[in-house]
Amino acid sequence: MRQIENSSMAKKEIKIKKAAAPVKKVSRVKKVKPQEDIVDVIIKAMEDKKAHNIVCMDLRNVESAVTDFFIICHGTSTTQVEAIGNSVEDEVQKVLGERPFHAEGYRNGEWVLIDYFNVVAHIFIDEKRDFYRLEKLWADAEIRKVG
């Protein structure tokens, strides 16, 4: 009888010890992906849709820059421009779980802009890219041609 009492007391002590154990705090803060990761995902999504002349502009050392990176490319038709933009949004969502802060230009398909705060993707139709010349406008940036 004594042994039964001891075992039930031991179980109670274990329960008390478990309850007294420190509680782990679980952070609900979403981990931020490094900017280079999103840059790579955007470039891959552009390449998958046969984007032309992909350029990565690192603007982190440009004093007046509004973002850290521009990723620029162009397509040969409004349909291709739209497809590239959709590919970028879909791939970033799938791989990194990120949605753009802002996206515009799908309606006319001549210049699609997809803003992820620190990284902005610009997808032009070739004539509009020649007209706006973002690479010349932000010539102080470190420019890397892709592919």
N, C-alpha and C positions, 0 to 999 in steps of 0.2 A: 504494500500500500504506500509505504514511504517513497519507494522508487517512482511510482506513478505521480505522486505529488511533486517530487523533484523534477521529473521530466516536464510536467505542465508548467512548473515555475520557470524552468529553463526556457521553455517556449515563450513565456511572457517576457522574460528578460531580453530574449532575442528580438521580439517585437518592439520593445521599448528602445533597444539600441538602434534598430533600423529606423525608427521614427526620429531618433535624436541625431541621425547622420546628417551632415550638412547637405543642403539642397543645392544642386547645380543650377546656376542661372543660365537660361537659354536665351541667347541674343536673337532678337527678331530683326536685327538690322541686316539688310541685304548687302552682301559683299560686292564691292565695286570691282568690275573687271578692269584690268589694265587697258589703257587706251590702245596700246599696240595690238592687243587681242582683237578689238573691234575693227581696227584698221585692216588687219589681216583677213578677217571674215568678210568685210566689205569688198576688198580687192578680189577675193576668191569668188564672191557672188557676181561681181562684174565680169570676171574672166569666164565664168560658167555661161554667160549670155553673150559671149564674143564681143565685149566692149572694146572699143578702139582707143589706143594711146592713153592707157591708164597712168595717172601721175599721182603720187603721194606728196603733199606739201606739208612739211613740218613747220608750223607757225609759232612754236613755243618760244622761240627767241626773237620774235618780231613784236616790238613794243605795242603797236596799235592793233594787234590781231584780235579778232572777235571770238576765236576758237583756237584749239591746239593743232588740228589737222584738217586739211581739205583733201578729199580724194576726188579726183576729176577724171572723167572719161567722156566718150561720145559714142553715139550710135548713128547708123546711116538712115534710119527712118524713125518716125514717131512711135511706131509699134515696137521697135527694138528699144528705144529710150524707155518706154513704159515697162517693157519686160525686164530690163536691167534694174529699174527702180523697184519693181515688185520682188525681184530676186534678192536685192540687197535687204529689203525689209523682212522678207521671209527667212533668209539665212541668219540674219542677226537675231531674230526672234527665236529661231530653232536652236542655234548654237549657244547664245548668250542669255536668252530670255529677256532681251531688251526690246522695247518698242521706241520708235522715234519720238522725240519731243514735238517735232513738227515735220510735216511733209507737204510739198506743194508742187504744182506743175503737171500733174498727171492729165489734166483735162486737155491741154493743148499739146503736150508731149514734146515740146521743144527744149525745155530746161526743167528737169525734175531736181528738186532740192530735198534732201533728207537730212534732218538735223538731229544728231544724238548729243547735243550740248557741246562736248569737247571735240567731236568729230563730225564733220559735215560732208556729205556726199553730194557731188554735183554731176548730173548726167545730162549732157547736152545732145542735141542734134548737131551734126558737124558744122553747119553754117553759123549757128548761134555761138558755138565755142570759139570759132574764129573771130566773131564780132566782139564778144565780151572779154576775151583774153585774160582770164583770171591768173594764169601763170605769169603774165607780164605785170599785172596789177599788184600781185603779191611777190614780186621778184626777190625780195629780201629773205624769203623763206628758203629752207633747205628743200630742194626738189629732187625727188627720186622717181625715175621712170620705171614702170613695172612692165616686164615682159618684153 
